[in-house]
Each structure stands twice: as structure tokens, then as C-alpha cells.
Amino acid sequence: MKSSPTEIELDIETISHEGLGFAQTETRPMHVRNALPGERVTARILKKRKGQLYGDAVDVVHVSKSRVSSACDYFPRCGGCNMHHIDPRAQLELKEGWLRNCLQENGIQPVAWNTPQRAGLVGYRHKARLGVRKVAEQVFVGFRESFASRVSRMDQCAVLTPELSRLVKPLKDALGAMEGAHRIPQIELAQGDDGVALLVRHLDPLSEADLASWRSFEKSTQARIYLQSGGYDTLEGLDGRSMDLLHYTVKGSGLVLAFYPHQFVQVNFAMNQVLIEHILAYLDPLSGQRVGDLFCGIGNLSLPLARRGAVVKGLEFSEDAVAMARNNAELNGLRNQTGFEVCDLYAEECELPPDLSTLVLDPPRTGAGPRLAHWMESFNGSRIAYVSCNPLSFASDAAVLVDAGFRLRRVGVYDMFPFTAHVETLGYFERAI
Ligand SMILES: C[S@@+](CC[C@H](N)C(=O)[O-])C[C@H]1O[C@@H](n2cnc3c(N)ncnc32)[C@H](O)[C@@H]1O
């Protein structure tokens, strides 16, 4: 039932893992932003790709009870979030539902489910990569739009920390006056407990006038500016200054972790804190345990485990991250209880350290990788905590662990990125026999 050549009335059947409503048109499937299962919507077609349609719900004829009016002016075009139209409680139910389905599809029946965890809804994002686009005399700084590579028009952002959000408008103004703004494709923002850093990617050398503008921006905002002419190894401060470390605190354990602004850290510090507390509770007592922390990054999980008395061996393929993990162990007086090694955990030559009693896994989206079953042959311990940012790979890895004789004792979702479709999971496995 077309109401105009580019608008179509649809019944939304489901919602995808990307937060898009899904419907079948007369001819092909359509993915709809700002739409919910059970709704009848008028959708505007914005894009056709590989036999599928993409668009926006411009009118909702039959409204889902999970719908709320978006508090974000930039939703749904801005690609930073995709769930501002969903009641926050319903967002958690959806995320838990996706995880349940993934586990079911892999034949995994958890013994118990944890209540979904949340630590605040807005102002949580301590890191973000924003695009920069100059169109005529106007400069946009924002997340990329979800159906296009355009930069969204935003002046602030509800999910960024207030300190980072406050920088968006001054950045647009400053870039608007720079001659080389059209050669700056992106700026990364990072915030620690002790300051803010901006990583400015530039494709051409900056003019003296633009350098002076960045100096004055740094002075007026107190945000540290780092220029990046190529990869991260080209990062340098203004006037050749070296990079400063940022820090965050893991409350409760009294740990302070340092990181460089381009390094991986969990962007939601409060949710990270809850995740760590739950891991420590699952693995208690830790004193005397030998823990392998696989995909350990800068030691975010290793050091709280060591602080509780475990001896921790961390493995990770980023040399920079391993160097920072060692630095963090030193900084917190845990050098004697920890060891960190560079190792590609997806590669055949990387073996598990011997005699581990406990494993912690926190892999990237692709999951623990092809060696998981092999590791289970040599792992004689009885407890595994698995942190995941992708329910699909978590569920298929859970099946490998179950085949190896483990049971998923407890599992739950942690809302690391409210208003987005990102699902963070923590699962606790115990040897069944
Ligand atoms: C989700 S992060 C977790 C980091 C850390 N556990 C934390 O809590 O901050 C995943 C980590 O896996 C690392 N990684 C990705 N692929 C890897 C591989 N093939 N071998 C080892 N580490 C890898 C990344 O560098 C990153 O530090």
C-alpha cells in the first residue's frame, strides 16, 4: 500500500540486533529506523542496497507500548545511538531477549539469569570517534549517520560525558575558522578522571594559522590536543609535546589505571565498575588462585583480580596494551603478582599458561577464536568468567565450553551503551563434572 513513491505503510515484525525494525514489503525486506515490533508505520525509503530497503518511520499509525518520545533531537539520523524511541526498561528486555535467543540457538540453557544491570542512562561515554565534514562554510562534527557516511548535525550529545559533549559546539566553531578543516576527517575524544584529550586526524600538514587556532582551543578548553598525520604511531602533542596519560579509578579496590587516549578502555566507567565487581564475586575466593586473563588489554580485569590475591597471567596481542598493563601493575604495586605477554590468541603458536585454576575471557566481537576448544584440553581449572560484547560469538563460544564439560551457571546483560543496540554480557561457567 504505497502512499507516495518513496513512502510505504508497513507492519513491523521484529527488531534486529542493530536496533532496526524489520518488515516485509510486497517485494522485498525493509529495515526501518525508529520503529518497533507490533507497530504499523509509514516508512520513508532512504536507501536500496543488495535487494533490501532502508528507511525511517515518519508516522506511527499503531504505537507500541514500549515507545517513548526521543529526548535526543538528532535521533534517528545520528548513527551514535539507535534506541532513543524505546522505553529504557524495554531496551534491557530486548537486549536480554537477544542473548536468550542466541543461547537457545546454540542449545545453551543457563542455570540462572542475573537481573540486567544498568549504571545510569546518559553522560556515560568517555570515548568517541566523531566525523568532521565541511560543507560550504559550515562545519559539522558528529557521529556518522547510520544509513550514510554523512556526519550528523549535532551541537551536543546526551550519551557523551558532559565534559565531552560541551566540546562539540566549540569544536565546530573553531574548525569553521580554520583553512584546513576540510582535510580533517575525524576527531577522537577521550576522557579520564583527570582530563580530556582530542586526537585530531589531519590529511595535510597544518598551516601556522591553524596550529595557532588549536593552541588557543587547547588553552580555552583545557582539552589536550594531539595531532595525528597517519596511524596512531604518528600522534604528537602541539609543538612536538609528547602524550600525557589519562587515568581512571576502579573504586572499591583503590586501583588507578593509566591509558593513552587511543587505547582500548571500556567507555562506560560506571558500568565497567559493576562488571568488575560481579566478576570478583563469581571468582571469590581469589587468594592463591592462578588466573589467566585472555584479551587482557591494559589490565582492566587483571589488576582487580590480583588485588584480591590472585596471581594473574594476562595475554593480549597489542604490544602497547601489554606495556600499559605492566605499567599499571607497577603503578598499583602488583608487579609481583602479575605477568603480561604479547600473544595473538587466534594463532596456533599461542598456548595457555600452565596450571591455571581460573580463566577470564574478554575477547573482541569475533569471540574467543578458533583455539578455544584446544585451550580447554589443557585447562584443568574449574571456573571461567567470560565478558562479551557480542551475544552471537558469546553463545557459540559457550557451546564450545559446554562441550568441554562446563555449565553456564549464571549469565546476564550489562548496559554498557544505553540507547544503542550494543549488548554486553557476563557469563560465569563452572566445570560440571
Ligand atoms: C574487549 S577488549 C578487552 C580488554 C580488557 N579486558 C578490558 O577490560 O579493558 C579486547 C581486547 O582483545 C585484544 N585482542 C583482539 N584480538 C586479539 C587477538 N587475536 N589476540 C590477543 N588479543 C586480542 C584487543 O587488543 C583488546 O585489548
The ligand as a Gaussian input file, in Angstrom:
#p B3LYP/6-31G(d) Opt

LIG

0 1
 C       37.076000      -6.124000      24.612000
 S       38.782000      -5.720000      24.752000
 C       39.065000      -6.180000      26.420000
 C       40.263000      -5.557000      27.086000
 C       40.339000      -5.673000      28.592000
 N       39.998000      -6.980000      29.090000
 C       39.496000      -4.611000      29.280000
 O       38.653000      -4.964000      30.120000
 O       39.712000      -3.426000      29.025000
 C       39.507000      -6.963000      23.765000
 C       41.000000      -6.981000      23.741000
 O       41.409000      -8.075000      22.908000
 C       42.571000      -7.697000      22.211000
 N       42.676000      -8.604000      21.046000
 C       41.962000      -8.569000      19.898000
 N       42.312000      -9.593000      19.115000
 C       43.260000     -10.310000      19.772000
 C       43.996000     -11.487000      19.470000
 N       43.846000     -12.119000      18.301000
 N       44.867000     -11.946000      20.387000
 C       45.021000     -11.315000      21.570000
 N       44.353000     -10.190000      21.912000
 C       43.483000      -9.681000      21.022000
 C       42.363000      -6.229000      21.901000
 O       43.596000      -5.587000      21.655000
 C       41.664000      -5.738000      23.174000
 O       42.605000      -5.261000      24.106000

